[in-house]
Amino acid sequence: MADTRSALQKGIAFANEATAKDKDGELAEALPLYERAIDYLLHASKYEAPDPKVKTTLRDKCASYLTRAEKIKKLLNEKKTKVINIFPVEFIECL
């Protein structure tokens, strides 16, 4: 059965799930959800938004989600770097 929800509804659902995962500290799970939310909300702002005020609101939300997603990416990369620096290369290569 096909998903008949609008891009706006899907974007909101992904955004809600992303923020919930983010609040729970599940950053790796939150990141792709933010990215999907941004995709759907930008689509909605372009093709579904009924008036300019709604378009602006959606784009502002996308900007804030993008900022958060970029911060999460940075945090996750820093976490990977710390793990690599803790273990010797020989140990990591064995994994």
ABEGO torsion letter per residue (X at the ends): XBBABBAAAAAAAAAAAAAAAAAAGBAAAAAAAAAAAAAAAAAAAAAABABAAAAAAAAAAAAAAAAAAAAAAAAAAAAAAAAAAABBAAAAAAX
